[in-house]
Amino acid sequence: MNPPLSSSRNAGSPSGAIEIIDSGPKMTIADDLLRGADEIAEFVFGSKQHRRKVYYLTGDARTHMPHFRMGSVLCARKSTLLAWIARQEGQ
């Protein structure tokens, strides 16, 4: 269960707006990390069956999917992939 949100009145604001402060759990790098083409394919395409697309998009494709390697393991950050997808939609 998430902890309750606290609020405070912003006295400097003419409208008396309420400022919401979220003291929920913080996301770690491990939570944002996808390890291997299977995990990346599952996140981006919804199925591990699309792992070959991941290899293509990280290698030969015209628009390169952001990624990095830890040793020989292909990795990507969820937040980086979401930003990359948003930029692709804007083109």
N, C-alpha and C positions, 0 to 999 in steps of 0.2 A: 504494500500500500504506500502511496506517495505521501510525504509529509504535507501538512496544510500550507497553503500559500499565505504569506503575511502581506499586509498592505499598510500603507501610510499615506496620509494626506500631504499633498505638495502645497505648502503654505505660500510659496512664491508664485504659484500659478493662479491667474485670475479666475479660472473656472473651478478651482479646488479639485483638480484631477487626482485620481488615486493612482499611486505608483505600485505595481505588482512586483514583489521580490520573490523569485523562485529559489528555494533552498533545497531543491531536490537533488538526487544523486548525480554526480558529475560523470561524464562519459570519458573513458580512458582511451588511449591509442589502441589498445587491444580490442576494445569494443568497435572501433572504426576500421580495423584491419581485416582484409579478406586474403586468405592464404591459398594459393593454387587456382588454376584455371576453373576447376569445378565450382569453388565458392564464388568466384567472380561471375561465372556463367549463371549460377543460381540467383545471384543478386540482380544482375542486369537483365537477363532474359527469362528468369523464372524456372529454368531447368538446367541440370548439369549436362544434358545432351548437347548443349550449344557451346561446349568448351572449345571446339575447333574455331568458332567465330572469335572467341577471346584471343586465341593465338594469332589469328589473322589480323584482328584490330590492334593488337600490340606490336605487330611486325610490319606487314606489307601494305596495310590499308592506307589510303590517302589521308584519312583523318585518324591519327594515332590515338588510341585509348591510353590515358595516363596510367602508368604502372611503374613498378620497380621490382628488383629481384633481391631476395635474401638467399644468397648462395645461388642455387639453381631453381629455387621456388619463385614462381611468378606471383607478385602481390599487388594489391591496390587498396586505397583507402575509400571507404564508402562515401565520405563527404566529398572527396575529389572527383569520384565518378559521377555523383549527382550534379556537381557544378559543371562538369564536362558535358553531360547530357543537356543541361539547361542552356549552355552556350551553343550546342548543336541545334537546339530548337529555335534559337534566335537568328540563325543564319538563313 
